[in-house]
Amino acid sequence: LRPVHCLLLPPQLALPVCVLYMLTAGEDETEMSCREQREQLHGRLSLPLDRPLLRSTFSLGAADADGPAIPGLLRDVHLGLAPSGVKGGAPVLVQGAYEYYHYMQWTGHGQLRKAYDDAGWGCAYRSLMSIISWYRLQRYTAFANPTHYEVQKRLVDNCGQPPDDLLGKKMWLGSQDVSLFLGDALGVSCKFLECPSGDDVAANARTLAHHFETQGTPVMIGGGELAFTLLGVDFNPNTGEARFLIMDPHYVGPDELGHIQPKWVGWKSQDSLTHLGTKLFHKDKHYNLVYRSAPAASEMRPRYARDASEMRTRDASEMFPRHPLFTDTSPASHLHLTTSSSDTWIAPSLPLTPPPSRLPTPTPIPPPSPVMGR
């Protein structure tokens, strides 16, 4: 065992906490040896139980604790955009922070300290990096952004992709490759929305709006030899008019919002033009949209309650005597409850303890009655 001092600041806390862990040498990022200690800390600090927030890899000052060490890297580049222009629309956006990756930046998480020339073939790699950053910044993983070669190597070694066609070459990725990488590296399974025509993408605006409203994860779009990241939808259900919040990885230039908004990150219609002068969603092109639900299933950690309402009504010490959440990759370590015969496990939508903003307002104490005779 080795002692590790950590100064941790989860987004839910106003001040950092100092923690001493005794970690087993050589263990992976799940940090099984201090699982129970982290479980107790989550309870004491009223932290949500749907993600690990107190791993040592998230300590302040740790390498890659808050993302790649790339100078000037921008986050949440959609903030400050003008409205989409959809009359009567209801914009729904990505939920949580992310980073903007595009052509000619450094690759990976800063280990190659120079611009990497992937113009013309690296758009899906950059979209993948932005998606990985969302998982990392939401504290679902500490996985550092890979280089282009590391993406190729994992696809070849672990996902069955042919090395002669991919490894070490300037070869673009497809939506299936992005899905395979996310499944192998992060342990998440993706869904596909297949659109035989660009018209079908626009026709699925309601479906995409529902995804952002209920899940909020970024969506990778692949089609017509181009890749984009979808960050939101503004949709009017009465007229069918829609705009798509597109983050374009084909940008080449300084990381400054003035150069990026609204051309490279902004609200687009189906007929908006790409940097190649083609329509964003062309009726004669096939598109695949890759997305997944917000991590709440056993792909990234064991599910640990049969019903969200049950978690909010039962005592934590009774519900979780040996909470399996922090094992992350041990699907056999489920907590079986005797209150239900169902074998369907779901994750809670709310933490055990309501956040301070939802605590009931205390009843004011009336002032004491005046004392007679004084």
Sequence and secondary structure as in RCSB ss.txt:
>XXXX:A:sequence
LRPVHCLLLPPQLALPVCVLYMLTAGEDETEMSCREQREQLHGRLSLPLDRPLLRSTFSLGAADADGPAIPGLLR
DVHLGLAPSGVKGGAPVLVQGAYEYYHYMQWTGHGQLRKAYDDAGWGCAYRSLMSIISWYRLQRYTAFANPTHYE
VQKRLVDNCGQPPDDLLGKKMWLGSQDVSLFLGDALGVSCKFLECPSGDDVAANARTLAHHFETQGTPVMIGGGE
LAFTLLGVDFNPNTGEARFLIMDPHYVGPDELGHIQPKWVGWKSQDSLTHLGTKLFHKDKHYNLVYRSAPAASEM
RPRYARDASEMRTRDASEMFPRHPLFTDTSPASHLHLTTSSSDTWIAPSLPLTPPPSRLPTPTPIPPPSPVMGR
>XXXX:A:secstr
 EEEEEEE  TT SS EEEEEEE TT  TT GGGHHHHHHHHHHTT  SSS    GGGSTTSTTTTS   TT  B
 TTTT      TT EEEE  S  B   TTS  TTTTS S    TTT HHHHHHHHHHHHHHHTTS       HHH
HHHHHHHHH   HHHHTTS     HHHHHHHHHHHH    EEEEESSHHHHHHTHHHHHHHHHHT   EEEEETT
EEEEEEEEEE TTT  EEEEEE TT  S S HHHHTTTTEEEE TT B TTSSBSS TTS EEEEE   S STTT
S   BS HHHHHHS HHHH TT  GGG S TT     SS      B  SS SS  GGGS            TT 
